């Protein structure tokens, strides 16, 4: 199968997944739903009020930092020098 056709299948699956996701509930809370009328974010069965969403940028920052550390540790490079030789330190 060509890459072009696989890509269209992936688009269809992602579209169906994103349309169905807000309707799946766990203990009365949705898996993912951003509700502007109730000022809540439902994420993996937990409801967050808007007062708690000030933590979201910190969570996103920590996620990106951990991904960055994981990629560089997987490649076997040191984070202190990042490709520089020891005489450049």
C-alpha angles and dihedrals in degrees: 000000000000123000090240092060092045089052092054090049089052090050091051093048092048091049094050091046093051092048095048097041098080091054096057111093135192116197090340094310122105123239091234124358131142106205115192096179093055093031092232139129115210110202123174094334097316124107116217121195120220089253088064095048094083084083093060097085090052091050091049091047091050091048093052092045092051090049090050091050091047094052094049094044090050092052090053095237123137116245091214097063103018095202099329120126121247093255090061091061 
